[in-house]
Amino acid sequence: MFKGLGGIGDMAKMMKAAQEMQGKMADLQEEMHSIMVIGESGAGLVKATASAKGELKSLDIDPSIFNGSDKEVVEDLILAAIKDAQTKASERANEEMAKLTEGLGLPPGMNLPF
């Protein structure tokens, strides 16, 4: 009559694992604010630092690029450095998530919400 109750233990294990994963994901989300990546353009003349969450934290511009007639070039270099930092932030976030989920048996490339 109670033959099917053996699955309850498995369900309890799954619930515990899900709770542990939720805690690890919360910790990882907090950690993403402190993981920094640097995007560059113009052979390092412009550097943008961002968190792994994609938040721009700082911008470093070599003073040698400031010339009144090169305003558009400077703007392009700044944008390129920011885009590079955002790309690296996204890649780093994906790497960190992959580390967290590799033991779960999820299909490769499955993106969990961040």
N, C-alpha and C positions, 0 to 999 in steps of 0.2 A: 504494500500500500504506500509506503514512504520511500519507495525505490528511487524516485527522482530527486530526493533531497540532497544527494551527493553533490549536485551542482551548486548548492548554496555556498559551500566552502570555496569553490572556484570563483563564484561571483564576489565573495568577500575579498578574495585576493585581488581580483580585478579592480574593485572599488578602492582598496588600499593603494594599489599601484597608480590609479588615476589621481588620488589625492596627493601622493608623493610627486607625481609629474606636475600637478598644478602648482605645488610649492616650488619645485625646481624652476618652472617657467616664470613664476613671479620673481624669484631670485635673479634669474637671467635677465629679465626685463630691467631690473634695477641696475644690474651690472653693466648693461648696454649703455647706460648714461656715463659710465666712467671709462669705457673702452674708447680710445681715441685713434683715429686714422688721419693721415695727411694726404691731401690731394695737391698736385703740383701742375703748373703750366709754365711755359716759357723757360724750359730747362731749369726749373727751380726758382725763377725770379718771383713767382707768385705762389704762395703756399696757403692752403685753406685747411684748417683743422676742424674735424667734426667728430661727434660722438658716433658710436655704432648705431644709434637711433636716428642718425641723420641730421642732428642739430648742429648748425654751424657754431663753433666755439671761438675761433680766432682766424685772423687773416694777416699774413705776413707778406709785405710787398717790398722788394729790393728797391731802394731809392734811385738806382741807376735807370729805372724805366720811366721816371717822370720827366717828360718833355712835353711842353704845351701842344706840339703838333701831333703827338702820339696818343692823344686821349682815347680814341677808339680802340687802338691796339691794347692799351692798358685795360680798358673795360672788357675786351674780349679775353684777355689773359685771366682777369679776375673771375669771370664767368666760367671759364674752362677749369680753373682750379677748384671752384666750388662744385661743379659737376663731377669732377674727378673724385673729390672727397665724398660726395653723396654716393657715387657708384661703389667706392671702396667701403663705405659704411654699410651699404646694403649687402655687399659680398661678405663682409665680416659678420653681420647679423645672421646671414644664412649659414655660415660656417659654425657659429656658436650654436644655432638651433640644431644643426645636423649632429653635433656632438651630443646634445641633450637627447635627441630622439633616436639615435642609432640602435639603442637596445630595445626599442619598442616593437620592432618588426614592421614599421610603417613602410609603405612603398617609397623607393628613392624619389626625391624631388617633391614629396608631399609637403606643401607649405602650410604650417599651422599659423593661426592668426597671431600677430604681434601688435 
